C-alpha cells in the first residue's frame, strides 16, 4: 500500500497527473538487485509449456500437476503456477503471451492478429448426393415435376405428351419405391405421391380413349386399402363405362360410389344421382330416371335436372306432371345478383370506377352464362311441351307464356311469343290468325322485340313474293333498330329483286359494318357483285366466306362457278373436287365436273363423273345425251341404246331419242330390230321425214315389198314440207316490207316503240287488212310449230313436258339469302330458313 496514492478529499481535477507507478520506472533498473540477478542468471524464468501436459514443469525433478497431490509448485519468483488450485478453487489458464506478438517474428513482418493476409476462407463443402436420403429426395422431386408437366400438357391440348409424361412419372415412382426398399426405409413410402401418380396416369389414359388401361389403373387404386377415399374414383370408372355404352355396369359403379360417400358431401351425392338419372334415360327407363330427378328437385333443385325431368315426363306423355315440372323449372333460384347493382350512380365517382371494374369480371361473366343457360332451357322446354299439354299448340304456348310472365323470367315472355309465330311459319300457317297476326302484335312493343318481329314479317312477305310489304316491314325493323343486321339484309333483298344491285350492295355492306360475322350479308354481297359483273370483288367475298364456313357447299359452288366465269377451269375443278368431299352424292356437281373435264379434252375423266352423276340421278337429259354420244363415238352402240331408251321414257314426245335408238340398232348391224323401231316411230309420228327416209333405205337394202308405200308417203311429206316453206317465206317477205314502210314513216314522224312485224303489218291499213294480219299470225305460229328441214317432227312443244331437274346447287343459289338464320340444321338453304337468330339465346 506504500505505492498507492489516495485521492485528496478535495476534488482537484488536475491532481494525480504527475504520479506514476515506480514499477515502470526504467531509470532505476540498474539499482534493482533482483532485476540484475534475473538478467545474469535463469532465476525467475518460467518453465516451458508442453503440448500434452499443460501446467507441468520440465526439469530433473518429478512432474507436479494439478491432478497429483494438489500441491502447487512455486515459480522462481514465488508466483503460483497457472492452473494451480488455491484455496480449493481452480483458476482458469491464461495466455502465455500477448496477442499479436511472437518471439519468432522476423524483422519487416506486419501486424496481422486476425490472419487476413492468408486470403479468403475456403468454400463450404456441399452435401454429398450419394447418401440414400438425398437420392430419395431427388427422385421425389423428379416425379412431382413430371406430374406437373403432364397436367400442363393436357391443359395445352397435347394429349399424347401428357400421357407420355404420366407414364414416365409412373416409372420414376416405382424406381423410388425400390430405392427406399434397398435403403431399408420401406415403411416411409410416400403414399400421397403414389396415389397422385396412379390417378394422373388413369386420367390421361381416359383422355386418350384408352379405356381398358384407365380402368385397370383405377382398379389398382380402388383395391389398395392404404388409400383413403379411393372409393370415390368409382365415379370415374362409371363415366368410362358410360362412354363405352355399358350402362348397367355404369349404374352399378355409380351406386357403389354413392354408398361410400357420406351424407355430409351432399353436393357430390346430388351429382352422382343426376348421372344415374341420365344413364336411365339412355336405357329408356324413364320411370327410374324420374325417381332420381324428383329426389334431386326436392333436395337441391337445379336447372339441368328440371329440364331432364320435363324430358322424361314428355317421353311418357304425362301432361299434368309436365306442367308441374315446368313450374318447378321456372322457380329454380339461379343464385346470381340483380343487374341493377351494375348501374352506376351519377354522383359517386369512386363507386362508378368500382362498378366499371366488376361489370366484365369473371364472376359477372359466369352469372351471365348461367342466366343464358337457364333461359335456353326454359325456351326449349316451352317449345317442347306446348303442343302436348293442351288440345292445340296455341293454347299450350299461351299457358307457357302466362307461367313465364308470373316468374322471374318476365323478359322471356316476348321471346316465347315470337317463337310461337316462328312455329306457325314452320307449320306453313301464313294466315292472319297464325304467324302474321302474332308478329303484328309486337309493333307497339319495345324496340328490341319490335325489330325482331318486323324482321320476321319482312322475311315472311319476301317468301310470299309480296315485296312491297317486305320492304315496308324491313323499313320498320330498321327504324326500331338501325344496327340490326338482319333488318338491313332484308332491306337489301327487297332492293335486289328490283335489280337495283348497287343500292342492295350498300345495305349488305352496312350490315357487315354492324356485324362483321354476318355470313348472310357477305354471301348476298358476293351475289350482288356477281350480277354487276365485278367478278374479282365477288371472288374476294366468297373466299372470305369460305374462311368462315369451311364446309359450306353453296360457297364452294359459287367459287367454282366464278373461276369458270374467269376462264380458269383448273381452279374451278379444284373447288368442285373439294365440294364433292362435302356432298359426294350431288349429281349436279358430278355432271359439272364431267363438263369441265370434257372441255379440257379429258374424255375418260369426264366419262367417270358423268357416269357417277347418272348413277345418283338417272333422269338428267344432258347427262344421258352425253353418255349415249360417248358410247357411239367409242363404237359401243349397244351400250348407248339403254341411255336413249331412258331418254325416250323421260321425253316420250321427243322423236329424236327414238330415232337415236333405231340408229344404234342399225349401226350395230341389227337391221331387223332397227326396222321394227322405225316402223314404230312412223306409227307415232307419220309425218317425220327422217323416219320415212330410213324406212325406204332399209326396205330397199332388205328387198322388202313395203318400200313403194314408204316412198310414196315420203314424196307426199316432202311436198307438204315445200309448201310450208314457201308459205313461211312469203310471210317473212310480207313482214319485211311492212317493217320497211314503218321505218320510212317513222323518219317523218315522232319515234314510236318497236313492235313485231306481224303487228306492224296489221297497223298498215293501206297495204293489208286486219284479217290478213290475223291470217299471217296463224300461219306464222303454225310454221313455227312444225320442224325445219333438218329438225325431227314433234307432236307438241318441249315446254309441255316438265322433266327438268333443279339441283340445290343450281339456279336457286342465285337468290340472295334472307336475314333469317338456321334453326333446323337439316334445312338445305339459308334463304328458306326462319329468323330465329333475332331472338336472344
C-alpha positions in Angstrom: 0.0 0.0 0.0 3.0 2.2 0.0 2.8 3.0 -3.6 -0.9 3.6 -3.6 -1.8 7.2 -3.6 -5.2 8.1 -2.3 -7.1 11.0 -3.8 -7.4 14.1 -1.8 -10.6 14.8 -0.2 -11.0 18.0 -2.2 -12.0 17.4 -5.7 -8.9 18.6 -7.7 -9.4 18.0 -11.4 -5.7 18.2 -12.2 -4.3 16.1 -9.3 -2.5 12.7 -10.0 -1.2 13.6 -13.4 2.4 13.6 -12.2 2.1 10.5 -10.1 3.2 7.2 -11.6 3.9 3.6 -10.5 7.6 3.1 -9.7 7.4 -0.3 -11.3 7.5 1.3 -14.7 10.5 3.5 -13.8 13.2 2.2 -16.1 15.8 4.6 -14.8 16.2 2.8 -11.5 16.6 -0.7 -13.1 20.3 -0.5 -12.7 20.0 -0.2 -8.9 17.4 -3.0 -8.7 19.3 -6.1 -7.4 16.6 -8.6 -8.2 16.3 -7.5 -11.8 20.1 -7.6 -12.3 20.3 -11.1 -10.8 17.4 -12.2 -13.2 19.3 -10.8 -16.1 22.6 -12.5 -15.3 21.1 -16.0 -14.4 18.0 -18.1 -15.1 16.5 -17.1 -11.9 12.8 -16.2 -12.3 12.3 -17.8 -15.7 9.0 -19.8 -16.2 9.3 -23.4 -17.2 8.3 -24.0 -20.9 4.8 -25.4 -21.6 4.3 -28.9 -23.1 1.6 -29.9 -25.6 0.5 -32.9 -23.7 0.6 -31.9 -20.1 -0.4 -28.3 -19.7 0.7 -26.7 -16.4 3.7 -29.1 -15.9 7.3 -28.1 -15.5 10.0 -30.0 -17.3 13.1 -30.5 -15.2 15.1 -33.1 -13.4 12.5 -33.4 -10.7 9.3 -35.2 -10.7 6.4 -33.7 -12.7 4.0 -31.8 -10.5 0.5 -31.5 -11.9 -2.9 -30.3 -10.6 -4.0 -34.0 -10.6 -1.4 -35.2 -8.2 -1.0 -34.1 -4.6 -2.8 -30.9 -5.4 0.2 -29.1 -4.1 1.1 -26.1 -6.3 4.6 -25.6 -7.5 6.1 -22.2 -6.9 8.0 -20.4 -9.6 11.3 -18.8 -9.1 9.6 -15.6 -8.2 7.3 -17.2 -5.8 4.4 -16.8 -8.2 1.9 -19.7 -8.1 1.6 -21.9 -11.2 -1.1 -21.3 -13.7 -4.0 -23.7 -13.2 -3.0 -24.4 -9.7 -5.6 -24.8 -7.0 -5.7 -22.0 -4.5 -7.9 -22.1 -1.5 -9.8 -25.0 -3.0 -10.8 -23.2 -6.2 -9.5 -23.9 -9.7 -8.1 -20.9 -11.6 -8.5 -20.8 -15.4 -5.5 -21.0 -17.6 -4.4 -17.6 -19.0 -2.4 -16.8 -22.1 1.3 -17.3 -22.1 2.0 -14.4 -24.4 0.3 -11.3 -25.5 -2.0 -11.4 -28.6 -0.3 -10.4 -31.8 3.3 -10.7 -30.5 5.6 -13.6 -31.0 9.2 -14.2 -30.2 9.6 -15.7 -33.6 8.5 -12.6 -35.5 11.0 -11.5 -38.1 12.0 -8.0 -39.0 9.7 -6.5 -41.6 6.7 -8.6 -40.8 3.3 -6.8 -40.4 0.9 -6.8 -37.6 -1.9 -9.2 -38.5 -3.6 -10.6 -35.5 -6.7 -11.8 -37.4 -4.8 -13.7 -40.1 -6.2 -11.7 -43.0 -3.1 -11.9 -45.1 -3.8 -15.6 -45.7 -6.5 -15.0 -48.3 -10.3 -15.8 -48.3 -11.7 -18.7 -46.5 -12.2 -21.9 -48.5 -15.8 -22.6 -49.7 -18.2 -24.6 -47.7 -18.3 -28.2 -48.5 -21.5 -29.3 -50.3 -23.8 -32.1 -49.2 -23.0 -35.4 -50.7 -25.6 -36.7 -53.0 -24.5 -40.2 -52.5 -26.5 -40.7 -49.4 -29.7 -42.7 -49.7 -31.9 -39.9 -48.3 -30.6 -37.4 -50.8 -31.3 -39.9 -53.7 -34.8 -40.4 -52.5 -35.5 -36.6 -52.3 -34.1 -36.1 -55.8 -36.3 -38.8 -57.2 -39.4 -37.4 -55.4 -38.8 -34.0 -57.0 -38.4 -35.6 -60.5 -41.7 -37.4 -60.0 -43.6 -34.3 -58.9 -42.1 -32.3 -61.9 -43.3 -35.0 -64.3 -46.8 -35.0 -62.9 -46.9 -31.2 -63.3 -45.7 -31.4 -66.9 -48.3 -34.0 -67.7 -51.1 -31.7 -66.3 -49.8 -28.7 -68.2 -49.5 -30.6 -71.4 -53.2 -31.7 -71.0 -54.2 -28.1 -70.4 -52.5 -27.1 -73.7 -54.3 -29.9 -75.6 -51.3 -32.1 -76.2 -52.9 -35.4 -75.0 -50.1 -37.7 -76.3 -47.3 -35.7 -74.5 -49.5 -35.7 -71.3 -49.8 -39.4 -71.4 -46.0 -39.9 -72.0 -45.2 -37.7 -69.0 -47.6 -39.6 -66.9 -46.1 -43.0 -67.9 -42.6 -41.6 -67.1 -43.7 -40.4 -63.7 -45.0 -43.9 -63.0 -41.6 -45.4 -63.9 -39.8 -42.9 -61.7 -42.1 -43.6 -58.8 -41.5 -47.4 -59.0 -37.8 -46.7 -59.0 -38.3 -44.5 -55.9 -40.0 -47.4 -54.1 -37.2 -49.7 -54.9 -34.7 -47.2 -53.7 -36.5 -46.9 -50.4 -36.6 -50.7 -50.0 -32.9 -51.0 -50.7 -32.1 -48.4 -48.1 -34.3 -50.1 -45.5 -36.9 -47.3 -45.4 -39.8 -49.3 -46.8 -42.0 -48.1 -44.0 -41.6 -44.5 -45.1 -43.1 -44.8 -48.6 -44.9 -41.6 -49.7 -48.5 -42.9 -50.3 -49.7 -39.5 -51.5 -47.1 -39.4 -54.2 -48.1 -43.0 -55.3 -51.8 -42.0 -55.4 -51.1 -38.9 -57.4 -49.0 -40.8 -60.0 -51.6 -43.5 -60.5 -54.6 -41.1 -60.6 -52.9 -38.9 -63.2 -52.0 -41.9 -65.3 -55.5 -43.2 -65.2 -56.9 -39.8 -66.1 -54.5 -39.4 -69.1 -55.4 -42.9 -70.3 -59.1 -42.0 -70.3 -58.4 -38.7 -72.1 -56.6 -40.6 -74.8 -59.6 -43.0 -75.1 -57.5 -45.9 -73.8 -60.4 -47.1 -71.6 -59.1 -50.6 -70.7 -55.8 -49.2 -69.4 -57.6 -46.5 -67.5 -60.0 -49.0 -65.8 -57.1 -51.2 -64.8 -55.2 -48.3 -63.3 -58.3 -47.1 -61.4 -58.8 -50.7 -60.2 -55.3 -50.7 -58.7 -56.1 -47.6 -56.7 -59.5 -48.8 -55.5 -58.3 -52.2 -54.3 -55.5 -50.6 -52.3 -56.8 -50.2 -48.8 -54.0 -47.9 -47.8 -55.5 -45.1 -50.0 -58.2 -43.2 -48.1 -61.4 -42.2 -50.0 -60.3 -44.2 -53.0 -63.9 -45.4 -53.4 -64.8 -42.1 -55.0 -62.9 -43.0 -58.1 -65.6 -45.5 -58.9 -67.4 -42.4 -60.3 -64.6 -42.0 -62.9 -64.8 -45.7 -63.7 -68.6 -45.4 -64.2 -68.0 -42.5 -66.5 -65.8 -44.6 -68.7 -68.4 -47.4 -68.8 -70.9 -44.7 -69.8 -68.8 -43.7 -72.7 -68.5 -47.3 -73.7 -72.3 -47.5 -73.5 -72.1 -50.2 -70.9 -75.0 -48.7 -69.0 -75.7 -51.4 -66.4 -72.1 -51.5 -65.3 -72.1 -47.7 -65.1 -75.2 -47.7 -62.8 -73.7 -50.3 -60.6 -70.5 -48.3 -60.1 -72.4 -45.1 -59.5 -74.4 -46.7 -56.8 -71.2 -48.2 -55.2 -69.7 -44.8 -55.2 -72.9 -43.3 -53.7 -72.7 -45.8 -50.8 -69.1 -44.8 -50.0 -69.8 -41.1 -49.8 -71.2 -39.8 -46.5 -74.3 -37.6 -46.3 -72.1 -34.6 -45.4 -71.0 -34.4 -49.0 -74.4 -33.5 -50.2 -73.4 -31.8 -53.5 -71.4 -34.8 -54.6 -74.2 -37.2 -53.9 -76.6 -35.0 -55.9 -74.2 -35.0 -58.9 -73.9 -38.8 -58.8 -77.7 -39.2 -58.6 -78.0 -36.9 -61.6 -75.6 -39.1 -63.6 -77.7 -42.2 -62.6 -80.8 -40.4 -64.0 -79.1 -39.6 -67.3 -78.0 -43.3 -67.7 -81.6 -44.4 -67.1 -82.7 -42.0 -69.8 -80.1 -43.6 -72.2 -81.5 -47.0 -71.3 -85.1 -45.9 -71.9 -86.1 -46.5 -68.3 -87.8 -43.2 -67.8 -89.6 -44.2 -64.6 -86.3 -44.9 -62.8 -84.9 -41.6 -64.2 -87.9 -39.7 -62.9 -87.3 -41.1 -59.4 -83.8 -39.8 -59.4 -84.6 -36.4 -60.8 -87.6 -35.9 -58.5 -85.4 -36.7 -55.5 -82.8 -34.1 -56.7 -85.5 -31.4 -57.3 -86.8 -32.0 -53.8 -83.4 -31.8 -52.1 -81.3 -29.4 -54.2 -83.2 -28.2 -57.4 -81.2 -27.0 -60.4 -81.9 -26.0 -64.0 -80.4 -29.1 -65.7 -82.2 -31.6 -63.5 -85.5 -29.7 -64.0 -85.1 -29.8 -67.8 -84.3 -33.5 -67.7 -87.3 -34.2 -65.6 -89.5 -32.4 -68.2 -88.0 -34.5 -71.0 -88.9 -37.7 -69.0 -92.5 -36.6 -68.5 -92.7 -35.7 -72.2 -91.4 -39.2 -73.1 -94.1 -40.9 -71.0 -96.8 -38.4 -72.1 -97.9 -37.2 -68.7 -99.4 -33.7 -69.3 -100.1 -32.7 -65.7 -96.7 -33.6 -64.5 -95.2 -31.8 -67.4 -96.9 -28.6 -66.2 -95.8 -29.1 -62.6 -92.2 -29.8 -63.7 -92.3 -26.6 -65.9 -93.5 -24.6 -62.9 -90.7 -26.0 -60.8 -88.2 -25.2 -63.5 -89.0 -21.5 -63.7 -88.9 -21.3 -59.9 -85.3 -22.6 -59.5 -83.2 -19.9 -57.9 -80.1 -19.0 -60.0 -78.1 -17.6 -57.1 -77.0 -14.5 -59.0 -77.3 -10.8 -58.2 -79.6 -8.5 -60.0 -78.4 -6.4 -62.9 -79.4 -3.2 -61.1 -76.3 -3.3 -59.0 -74.2 -2.7 -62.1 -76.0 0.6 -62.9 -73.5 3.3 -61.8 -74.8 6.2 -59.8 -74.2 9.7 -61.3 -72.6 11.4 -58.3 -70.2 8.9 -56.8 -67.0 8.7 -58.9 -65.4 6.1 -56.8 -68.4 3.8 -57.0 -68.5 4.3 -60.8 -65.0 3.1 -61.1 -65.6 0.1 -58.9 -68.7 -0.8 -61.0 -66.9 -0.5 -64.2 -64.2 -2.8 -62.9 -66.6 -5.5 -61.8 -69.0 -5.2 -64.8 -67.0 -7.5 -67.0 -65.0 -9.5 -64.5 -65.0 -13.3 -64.4 -67.8 -13.5 -61.8 -70.2 -11.4 -63.8 -69.4 -13.3 -67.0 -70.2 -16.6 -65.1 -73.5 -15.0 -63.9 -74.5 -14.1 -67.5 -73.6 -17.5 -68.8 -75.7 -19.2 -66.1 -78.7 -16.9 -66.8 -78.4 -17.5 -70.6 -78.3 -21.3 -70.0 -81.4 -21.1 -67.8 -83.2 -19.0 -70.4 -82.2 -21.5 -73.1 -83.6 -24.5 -71.1 -86.8 -22.7 -70.4 -87.4 -21.7 -74.0 -86.6 -25.2 -75.2 -88.9 -26.7 -72.6 -91.8 -24.4 -73.5 -91.4 -25.2 -77.3 -91.3 -28.9 -76.4 -94.3 -29.2 -74.2 -96.6 -26.5 -75.8 -98.1 -28.9 -78.4 -98.5 -31.7 -75.8 -100.0 -30.1 -72.7 -103.2 -28.6 -74.3 -105.5 -29.6 -77.1 -104.0 -27.1 -79.5 -100.5 -25.8 -80.0 -101.6 -22.2 -79.5 -103.3 -22.9 -76.2 -100.2 -24.7 -74.9 -98.0 -21.9 -75.8 -100.3 -19.4 -74.2 -100.2 -21.4 -70.9 -96.4 -21.4 -71.0 -96.3 -17.6 -71.7 -98.6 -17.0 -68.7 -96.4 -19.0 -66.4 -93.3 -17.3 -67.5 -94.9 -13.8 -67.0 -95.5 -14.6 -63.4 -91.9 -15.8 -62.8 -88.5 -14.2 -62.5 -88.1 -14.6 -66.3 -90.6 -12.0 -67.4 -88.5 -10.8 -70.3 -88.7 -14.2 -71.9 -92.5 -13.8 -72.5 -92.0 -11.7 -75.6 -89.4 -14.1 -77.0 -91.8 -17.0 -76.4 -94.5 -15.1 -78.4 -92.1 -14.6 -81.3 -91.2 -18.3 -81.2 -94.9 -19.1 -81.3 -95.1 -17.1 -84.6 -92.0 -18.9 -86.0 -93.5 -22.2 -85.1 -96.6 -21.1 -87.2 -94.2 -20.4 -90.1 -92.7 -23.9 -89.8 -96.1 -25.3 -89.9 -96.7 -23.3 -93.1 -99.5 -21.4 -91.3 -99.3 -18.0 -93.0 -102.9 -16.8 -92.4 -103.9 -13.9 -90.3 -104.7 -15.8 -87.1 -101.3 -17.5 -87.3 -97.8 -16.2 -87.8 -98.6 -12.8 -89.3 -101.2 -11.9 -86.7 -98.9 -12.9 -83.9 -96.0 -10.9 -85.2 -98.1 -7.8 -85.8 -98.9 -7.7 -82.1 -95.4 -6.6 -81.4 -95.4 -3.5 -83.5 -96.1 -1.4 -80.3 -93.7 -3.2 -78.0 -90.2 -2.1 -77.1 -87.7 -1.6 -79.8 -85.8 -4.9 -79.5 -88.9 -7.1 -79.7 -90.4 -4.8 -82.3 -87.4 -5.0 -84.5 -87.3 -8.8 -84.2 -91.0 -9.2 -85.1 -90.7 -6.8 -88.1 -87.7 -8.6 -89.4 -89.6 -11.9 -89.4 -92.6 -10.3 -91.0 -90.4 -8.9 -93.7 -88.9 -12.3 -94.3 -92.3 -13.9 -94.4 -93.6 -11.4 -97.1 -90.4 -11.9 -99.0 -91.1 -15.6 -99.3 -94.6 -14.9 -100.5 -93.1 -12.5 -103.1 -95.1 -9.6 -101.6 -92.0 -7.4 -102.0 -93.9 -4.1 -101.1 -94.9 -5.5 -97.7 -91.5 -7.0 -97.2 -89.9 -3.6 -97.9 -92.3 -1.9 -95.5 -91.5 -4.2 -92.6 -87.8 -4.1 -93.4 -88.0 -0.3 -93.0 -90.0 -0.7 -89.8 -87.3 -3.0 -88.4 -84.5 -0.6 -89.4 -86.4 2.2 -87.7 -86.7 0.3 -84.5 -83.1 -0.8 -84.5 -80.8 0.7 -87.1 -78.0 -1.6 -86.1 -79.9 -4.8 -86.7 -78.0 -6.6 -89.4 -80.9 -8.9 -90.2 -83.2 -5.9 -91.0 -80.5 -4.5 -93.2 -80.2 -7.7 -95.1 -84.0 -8.0 -95.7 -84.0 -4.4 -96.9 -81.1 -5.3 -99.3 -83.0 -8.3 -100.6 -86.1 -6.3 -101.4 -83.9 -3.9 -103.4 -82.0 -6.9 -105.0 -85.2 -8.3 -106.5 -85.9 -4.9 -108.1 -82.5 -5.2 -109.8 -81.0 -2.2 -108.0 -77.8 -4.0 -107.3 -75.7 -1.0 -106.3 -78.2 0.0 -103.6 -78.5 -3.6 -102.4 -74.7 -3.8 -102.1 -74.8 -0.7 -99.8 -77.3 -2.3 -97.4 -75.2 -5.5 -97.3 -72.1 -3.5 -96.6 -73.8 -1.7 -93.7 -74.9 -5.0 -92.3 -71.3 -6.2 -92.4 -70.2 -3.0 -90.6 -72.6 -3.6 -87.8 -71.8 -7.3 -87.6 -68.6 -8.5 -89.3 -69.5 -12.1 -88.7 -72.9 -11.9 -90.6 -72.4 -14.6 -93.2 -75.7 -13.9 -95.0 -74.7 -10.4 -95.7 -71.3 -11.5 -97.1 -72.9 -14.2 -99.3 -75.5 -11.8 -100.7 -72.8 -9.2 -101.3 -70.9 -11.7 -103.4 -74.0 -12.5 -105.4 -74.6 -8.8 -106.0 -71.1 -8.2 -107.3 -71.6 -11.3 -109.5 -74.7 -9.8 -111.0 -72.9 -6.5 -111.5 -70.1 -8.3 -113.4 -67.5 -7.4 -110.7 -66.2 -11.0 -110.6 -62.9 -10.2 -108.7 -64.8 -8.5 -105.9 -67.3 -11.3 -105.8 -64.5 -13.8 -105.6 -63.0 -11.9 -102.6 -66.3 -12.1 -100.8 -66.7 -15.8 -101.3 -63.1 -16.5 -100.3 -63.7 -14.7 -97.0 -66.9 -16.6 -96.5 -65.1 -19.9 -97.2 -62.6 -19.0 -94.4 -65.6 -18.7 -92.0 -67.7 -21.6 -93.4 -65.2 -24.2 -94.3 -67.7 -26.9 -95.3 -70.4 -24.8 -96.9 -71.4 -26.4 -100.2 -73.0 -23.3 -101.5 -69.9 -21.2 -101.1 -67.7 -23.8 -102.8 -70.1 -24.0 -105.7 -70.1 -20.2 -106.1 -66.3 -20.2 -106.1 -66.1 -22.9 -108.7 -68.6 -21.0 -110.8 -66.7 -17.7 -110.5 -63.4 -19.4 -111.6 -65.2 -20.9 -114.6 -66.5 -17.4 -115.5 -63.0 -16.1 -115.1 -61.8 -18.7 -117.6 -59.8 -20.6 -115.1 -61.1 -24.2 -115.4 -58.3 -25.8 -113.4 -59.2 -23.7 -110.3 -62.9 -24.5 -110.9 -62.1 -28.2 -111.0 -60.1 -27.9 -107.7 -63.1 -26.3 -105.9 -65.5 -28.8 -107.3 -63.2 -31.6 -106.1 -63.4 -30.0 -102.6 -67.1 -29.8 -103.0 -67.7 -33.5 -103.7 -65.9 -34.3 -100.4 -68.7 -32.4 -98.6 -71.5 -33.6 -100.9 -70.2 -36.7 -102.6 -73.7 -37.8 -104.0 -74.7 -34.5 -105.6 -75.4 -35.3 -109.3 -75.2 -31.7 -110.5 -71.7 -31.2 -109.1 -70.6 -34.5 -110.7 -72.1 -33.5 -114.0 -70.3 -30.1 -113.8 -67.0 -31.9 -113.2 -67.7 -34.0 -116.3 -68.5 -31.0 -118.3 -65.2 -29.2 -117.3 -63.1 -32.3 -118.0 -64.8 -32.7 -121.4 -64.0 -29.1 -122.2 -60.4 -29.8 -121.3 -60.3 -32.8 -123.6 -60.1 -35.4 -120.9 -62.8 -37.8 -122.0 -62.0 -40.6 -119.6 -62.4 -38.4 -116.5 -65.4 -36.8 -118.0 -67.0 -40.2 -118.6 -66.3 -41.2 -115.0 -68.0 -38.2 -113.4 -70.9 -38.3 -115.9 -71.4 -42.0 -115.1 -71.4 -41.2 -111.3 -73.9 -38.4 -111.9 -76.2 -40.7 -113.9 -76.0 -43.3 -111.1 -77.3 -40.9 -108.5 -79.8 -39.1 -110.8 -80.7 -41.1 -113.9 -83.1 -38.5 -115.3 -80.8 -35.7 -116.3 -81.3 -35.4 -120.1 -78.0 -33.7 -120.6 -76.1 -36.4 -118.9 -77.9 -39.1 -120.7 -77.3 -37.5 -124.1 -73.5 -37.1 -123.4 -73.2 -40.7 -122.2 -75.1 -42.0 -125.3 -72.9 -39.9 -127.6 -69.8 -41.1 -125.8 -70.6 -44.8 -126.4 -71.4 -44.0 -130.1 -68.1 -42.3 -130.5 -66.3 -45.2 -129.0 -68.2 -47.7 -131.3 -70.2 -49.2 -128.5 -73.6 -48.6 -129.9 -75.2 -51.4 -128.0 -74.4 -49.7 -124.7 -75.8 -46.4 -125.9 -79.2 -47.9 -126.6 -80.1 -48.1 -122.8 -79.4 -44.4 -122.3 -81.5 -43.3 -125.3 -84.3 -45.6 -124.3 -84.3 -44.0 -120.8 -84.4 -40.6 -122.6 -87.4 -41.8 -124.5 -89.2 -42.6 -121.3 -88.4 -39.2 -119.9 -89.5 -37.3 -123.0 -91.8 -39.5 -125.0 -92.9 -36.7 -127.3 -89.3 -36.1 -128.5 -88.8 -38.1 -131.6 -85.1 -37.7 -131.7 -84.5 -40.1 -128.9 -86.4 -42.9 -130.6 -84.6 -42.1 -133.8 -81.3 -42.5 -131.9 -82.4 -45.9 -130.6 -83.1 -47.1 -134.1 -79.9 -45.6 -135.4 -77.9 -47.5 -132.7 -79.6 -50.8 -133.8 -78.8 -50.0 -137.4 -75.1 -49.2 -136.7 -74.7 -52.3 -134.6 -75.9 -54.4 -137.5 -79.3 -55.4 -136.0 -81.3 -54.3 -139.1 -84.4 -56.3 -138.2 -84.7 -54.5 -134.8 -83.9 -51.2 -136.4 -86.7 -51.8 -139.0 -89.2 -52.6 -136.2 -88.2 -49.5 -134.3 -88.5 -47.2 -137.4 -92.0 -48.7 -138.1 -93.0 -48.0 -134.5 -91.8 -44.4 -134.9 -93.7 -44.0 -138.1 -96.9 -45.1 -136.4 -96.4 -42.5 -133.7 -95.0 -39.7 -136.0 -96.4 -40.4 -139.5 -95.1 -37.1 -141.0 -91.5 -37.4 -139.8 -89.2 -37.2 -142.9 -86.1 -38.8 -141.3 -88.0 -41.9 -140.2 -89.5 -42.4 -143.7 -86.1 -41.9 -145.4 -84.5 -44.6 -143.2 -87.5 -46.9 -143.8 -87.1 -46.6 -147.6 -83.4 -47.2 -147.3 -83.8 -50.3 -145.0 -86.6 -51.8 -147.1 -84.6 -51.3 -150.3 -81.5 -53.0 -148.7 -83.5 -55.8 -147.3 -85.6 -56.2 -150.5 -89.0 -55.8 -148.8 -92.2 -55.0 -150.7 -93.2 -52.1 -148.4 -90.6 -49.9 -150.0 -93.0 -48.5 -152.5 -95.6 -47.5 -149.9 -92.9 -45.7 -147.8 -91.5 -44.0 -150.9 -95.0 -42.6 -151.8 -95.5 -41.4 -148.3 -92.1 -39.8 -148.3 -92.9 -37.8 -151.5 -96.1 -36.6 -150.0 -94.5 -35.5 -146.8 -91.7 -33.7 -148.7 -94.2 -31.9 -151.0 -96.1 -30.7 -147.9 -92.9 -29.6 -146.4 -92.1 -27.5 -149.6 -95.5 -25.8 -149.5 -95.0 -24.9 -145.8 -91.6 -23.5 -146.6 -93.0 -21.3 -149.4 -95.7 -20.0 -147.1 -93.3 -19.2 -144.4 -91.0 -17.5 -146.9 -93.9 -15.4 -148.3 -95.0 -14.5 -144.7 -91.4 -13.4 -143.9 -91.2 -11.2 -147.1 -94.5 -9.5 -146.2 -93.3 -8.8 -142.7 -90.1 -7.3 -144.1 -92.0 -5.0 -146.4 -94.2 -3.8 -143.5 -91.1 -3.1 -141.4 -89.5 -1.0 -144.2 -92.7 1.1 -144.6 -92.9 1.6 -140.9 -89.3 2.7 -140.9 -89.9 5.3 -143.7 -93.0 6.6 -141.9 -91.1 7.0 -138.6 -88.5 9.2 -140.4 -91.0 12.0 -140.8 -93.0 11.4 -137.5 -92.2 11.1 -133.8 -90.4 7.9 -132.9 -92.5 5.0 -131.5 -91.6 1.8 -129.7 -90.7 -1.1 -131.9 -93.3 -3.8 -132.4 -93.3 -7.3 -134.0 -93.5 -7.4 -137.8 -97.0 -9.0 -137.8 -98.4 -6.3 -135.6 -96.8 -3.6 -137.8 -98.3 -5.3 -140.8 -101.7 -5.1 -139.2 -101.4 -1.4 -138.4 -100.5 -0.6 -142.0 -104.1 -0.2 -143.3 -103.0 1.0 -146.8 -101.5 -2.4 -147.6 -103.2 -5.1 -145.6 -106.4 -5.6 -143.6 -106.9 -6.9 -140.1 -108.0 -10.2 -141.5 -104.8 -10.6 -143.4 -102.8 -9.8 -140.3 -104.6 -12.4 -138.3 -104.1 -15.0 -141.0 -100.4 -14.2 -141.2 -100.1 -14.6 -137.4 -101.8 -18.0 -137.5 -99.6 -19.2 -140.4 -96.5 -17.9 -138.7 -97.5 -19.7 -135.5 -98.2 -22.9 -137.4 -94.9 -22.8 -139.2 -93.0 -22.3 -136.0 -94.7 -25.4 -134.6 -93.5 -27.6 -137.5 -89.9 -28.8 -137.8 -87.5 -27.4 -140.2 -85.8 -29.3 -143.0 -83.2 -30.7 -140.6 -85.2 -31.0 -137.5 -87.3 -34.0 -136.4 -91.0 -33.6 -136.0 -92.5 -33.4 -132.6 -96.2 -33.6 -131.7 -96.1 -30.9 -129.0 -93.7 -28.3 -127.8 -91.0 -29.2 -125.3 -92.5 -26.7 -122.9 -95.4 -29.1 -122.4 -93.1 -31.5 -120.6 -91.5 -30.5 -117.3 -88.8 -33.2 -117.0 -86.0 -30.8 -115.9 -84.3 -31.2 -112.6 -83.3 -28.2 -110.5 -80.4 -29.1 -108.2 -80.0 -27.4 -104.8 -76.6 -26.1 -106.0 -78.1 -24.8 -109.3 -80.1 -21.8 -110.2 -81.9 -21.4 -106.8 -78.5 -20.5 -105.3 -78.5 -17.2 -107.2 -81.2 -16.0 -104.9 -79.9 -13.7 -102.2 -80.0 -15.1 -98.8 -82.5 -13.6 -96.4 -81.7 -12.3 -93.0 -83.1 -15.3 -91.2 -80.6 -17.9 -90.0 -81.0 -21.6 -89.4 -83.0 -23.1 -86.6 -83.2 -26.5 -88.1 -79.8 -27.9 -89.1 -81.5 -30.2 -91.7 -82.6 -27.3 -93.9 -80.7 -27.0 -97.2 -80.9 -23.3 -98.0 -80.2 -20.4 -95.8 -82.8 -18.4 -97.8 -85.5 -20.8 -96.8 -85.0 -20.5 -93.1 -86.6 -18.5 -90.3 -85.3 -15.6 -88.5 -84.7 -17.3 -85.2 -81.3 -15.5 -84.8 -83.2 -12.3 -84.0 -84.1 -13.7 -80.6 -81.7 -13.8 -77.6 -80.2 -17.2 -77.0 
